[in-house]
Amino acid sequence: MLVKLSMSGLKSKLKDYLVLLVGLVISVSIFYMFQTLALNKAFIESNSIISSIQFVFHAGSVLLAVITFFYILYANSFLMTLRQKEFGMYMMLGAKKHKIMMLMFLETMILGIVSLVIGNAIGIGLAQGVGQMLMKQLEFTAGGYKAFYMPSLQITCLFFLVLFIISAIMNTLKLSRISVLQLVHAESHTDRPAVKGKMTVVTAILSIILLAIGYWAMFNMETLQQLGIIISLITTTSGTYLLFMTFLPLMIGRLKKNKKRNEKGLNSFTYAQLSFRVNSLTKVLATVAMLIALGAGAITAGMGFQNNVMVTVNSFTPYDLVIHQPTEQEKAVIDTITFTSKQQYRYKVDKKYVYYVKTDLEQHPPFAPYGVGRDSFGQYKPITEAISTGVVESENWNDALRLIQPHYLYLEQQVQIVDEQKYNQLQAKESSVIVGISDDFLTYKEKWAQLDKMQAAKYNLSEMVLSSKYASYSAMHGFSSGTVFMGFFLGIAFLAMMASSLMFKILSGATKDTSRYQMLHKIGVRRERLVRSIYKEQFLVFLFPAIIGIAHVVLGMEMFSFILRNPYDRIWVPLTIFAVIYAAYYFITVQMYKRIVLPSK
């Protein structure tokens, strides 16, 4: 009987439950995908690049687990809100309270299990798709990778079952403390208007101070390091909550006091709606703002690392190509590459010195780093300082020749500059080094990989030991690819939870507004004007956390400025992703709210 009642209850509010189900399914699928990428041992052991970024997926899983825990506890309370009046009616008709509690428990678990099954199925598909995309980005074969991975499935099921059981118990305990009359009249409670006083002023000032400290910590992350992360996390979060508790009611009050605006259309009704519910919305809106910052920030940071790969790699060396003692095979590969700049320097080696020809270096000055400080770090230009014969003592010339002569060659010898005559008299075999800058480094990735393999075989070294530009690119690209995928999917999960939380809050209070909208309709207010009022009211509710959340993202990206040359590169991409998701939830929320509060046509 209880199962039948729970199933009929779920069917009766299927559209409302569908919102919750979508949010839960997204959480389960993203969590499973992360576990698959992080725990697939055979895959990790056979791919060194993935092994180096494994911690990225573990970190993402932990962060996702924490957010998911609180999200599910909050989202499942939506179930309680939807059925309170119905449960009260059951009890008035003679149903025992422990039976209703069992019914609540069953509904929570049924919805949880359904979302777990669907979420895992979608998660397996995501793991397959994302895994293939990641491998394509990192350019390696999928040795040992399995989208369907039993340990990941077990951890996901165990984690979410525990969460669903906890939330079901909390819902039933909450139900046990509510009287029958409170359940029946649950929709009759009104929100208290905002209370003003000296404490509000103190709280407002404190919120600004906390946010200022948080932003200061972000801007000084290079100095503060881990302490900066802790400071910014605590102060920014607490400052955001205090900001919404104080300034949001004040802003709504200002809108109401604007006589010209307030008397236009149904604005007085719209602002009154916001004024009476603002206190109950402040905490949720602050939470939403923080989730926006985490979600959009995760995507922005991940893409920031990927966008800065070439900027970082170019800061290591200006040369795309540095080849010593080129073989005929290597020359053949080099001839297939278009260079904007290419030079060849001759040298001879004995037991004490590496001799470079002065005229070669003067006719084609090599690149050297210039300037000091962050803005000029990684910048190179042809050296203009004059060079004299003898052992190189100039710091600038040492830096320039260090870019030409790799660390793994001629470890015992010093560099000496000689004129053409002395060079010809040296009794040693002549060698040469070719350095070049191509017209587009990324176009010739396969060529650089070929040359690295040839150089590694020639000197019996690992390709990573070569420290070539391509080796640096492979390492940076591997790390950034893991970061961008983690940031992207973690960000999508946060944004989906964020918008769902706000939707739940708005819709759970919608039934209280029904009588007000119906009254306006009865006294002659056209339906079109009521619809416009709903759009405006919900737009303002969605707007406030979006502004604060995006401000956190834009200012927060400065914390990466000491490791990213341009943390704001293509920031419009993640912001556009956020805007699309947020707008979709806004329109869905408005449509569902309209269906609840407006009378049928």
Salt bridges, closest charged atoms under 4 A:
ASP16 OD1 - ARG595 NH2 3.45
GLU86 OE2 - ARG83 NH2 2.78
GLU107 OE2 - ARG83 NH1 2.19
GLU139 OE2 - LYS445 NZ 2.84
ASP320 OD1 - LYS469 NZ 2.69
GLU330 OE1 - LYS458 NZ 2.92
ASP360 OD2 - ARG346 NE 3.02
GLU362 OE2 - LYS358 NZ 3.79
ASP399 OD1 - ARG402 NH1 2.74
GLU420 OE2 - ARG346 NH1 3.01
ASP513 OD2 - ARG277 NH2 2.18
ASP513 OD1 - ARG516 NH1 2.53
GLU537 OE2 - ARG277 NH1 3.50
